[in-house]
Amino acid sequence: MSTRTPGEDMPIRRIDRILAFMSFGLLLLSIVSFVAIMIGSATGGDMREGIWPTVGALVWFAPPLAFVLLITLVIMSFVRRARANKAS
């Protein structure tokens, strides 16, 4: 069994960082939207007017999209590592 040196690690590509930050950003946006809906509902705001329908849609669609981006990142990472191991 061989040990790897720190120089043999795979470099982080730009697309990996973009996917990771987009996933994190969508999750954070979803949490902020959820808190905004909670505060807006508690203060008696009308959730059917203005920007509230868009905020409500973010709570429903952002987490699954973030999950898909994260799974895409993991699959791309596994494929890249498999190709690197196969080549060496």
N, C-alpha and C positions, 0 to 999 in steps of 0.2 A: 504494500500500500504506500503510495507516495503522498507527500504533503505538498500543498500548493504554497507558493510564495506570494506575498502581496502584489507583486508585479504581474502575476498571471491572471488577476481578476479581470472580468469583462468591463470595458468602459461603458459608461452610461450615455446612451444616445439622446439626441434632442427630442425625438419622438417619445421616448420613455418618460422624459421629464414633462413633456406637454401632456401626455395622457394622465400621469400621476397628479399634476397640478389641476387639470380640468376635473378629474374625479373628486379631488379634495374640495375644489371650489364649488362644485355642484352640491356636494353634501353640506357644506357650510351655508350655501345659499338656501337650501331646503330647510335647515334648522332655523335660520334667521326668519324665513318666511313663516314657519310654523309659530315661532314666538310672536311675530307680528300679528298673525291671525288670532292668537290667544289674547293679546293685549287689545286688539281691535274689537273682538267679541265682548270682552269684559267691559269696555267703555261704551258699549251700545252702538257700535258702528254698523252701517248697513253693508253686509257682505256681498250684495248683489250689484253694487254700483261702483263706479270708479275703477281703481286699479285692483281691487280685492279679488275679482275672478282670476286675474293673472297670477296673483300671489297664491291663490288656492291651487291653481294648476301646477305651479312650481313645486308645491309640497307633494303632489302626486307623481309628477314625471321626472323630477331631478334625481331622486335616489335610484330608481331602476337604471337610468342612463349612466349615472356614476358607477353603478355596479358593472354594467356592460363595459365601460371604459377600463375599469380595474381588471376585469377578466381578460380583456384584450391585451392589456399590459402584461399580465402573468403569462398568457399563452405565447406572446411574442418573445418574452424572456426565455421561456423553456425551449422554444424552437431555436433561438439564437445560441443558447448554451449547448443544445444537442448538436447543432452544426459545428460549433467550435470544438467540441469533444470528438466528433467524428473525424474532423480534419487533422487532429493531432494524434 
